[in-house]
């Protein structure tokens, strides 16, 4: 499976994670889901997809109550 997390995105948002860094922005739900699946397979991380509050794409979160 291709790791899409290295894909460049022209769109940017100001959403930050709990670490204060800008969150990765995925252009569509499918790409975000592919990255969530990749994280599960490689790091055993359970991530959820949610729509960017600024409406520019999708983000991943480990917080199950955010999406």
C-alpha positions in Angstrom: 0.0 0.0 0.0 1.3 3.4 -0.9 1.9 5.9 2.0 -0.1 9.0 1.0 1.1 11.0 4.0 4.0 12.3 2.0 1.6 13.7 -0.7 1.9 17.4 -1.2 -1.2 19.4 -0.6 -1.8 22.9 -2.0 -4.6 23.7 0.4 -3.6 24.6 3.9 -5.6 25.2 7.1 -4.7 26.5 10.5 -5.9 23.4 12.5 -3.4 22.3 15.1 -3.1 19.0 17.0 -2.6 18.6 20.7 1.1 19.0 20.2 0.6 22.5 18.8 1.8 21.5 15.3 -0.3 22.0 12.1 -2.4 19.0 11.3 -2.0 17.1 8.0 -4.7 18.0 5.6 -6.0 15.3 3.3 -7.8 16.4 0.1 -10.6 13.8 0.4 -12.2 11.2 2.7 -10.7 8.2 0.8 -7.1 9.5 1.1 -7.6 10.2 4.8 -9.0 6.7 5.3 -6.1 5.1 3.4 -3.7 6.9 5.7 -5.7 5.8 8.8 -5.5 2.2 7.6 -1.7 2.6 6.9 -1.2 3.9 10.4 -3.1 0.9 11.8 -1.1 -1.6 9.8 2.3 -0.1 10.5 2.1 1.5 13.9 -1.0 -0.2 15.4 -2.5 3.3 15.8 -6.3 3.7 15.7 -7.1 6.9 13.9 -10.5 8.4 12.9 -11.2 10.7 10.0 -13.1 13.9 10.4 -13.9 16.9 8.2 -11.7 19.9 8.6 -13.6 22.6 10.6 -12.4 25.1 8.0 -14.0 23.0 5.2 -10.7 22.5 3.3 -10.4 18.7 3.5 -10.1 16.0 6.1 -7.9 15.3 9.2 -7.1 12.3 11.3 -7.4 12.1 15.1 -6.8 9.5 17.8 -9.6 11.2 19.8 -12.7 9.0 19.2 -15.0 11.8 20.4 -13.8 14.5 18.0 -15.2 13.1 14.8 
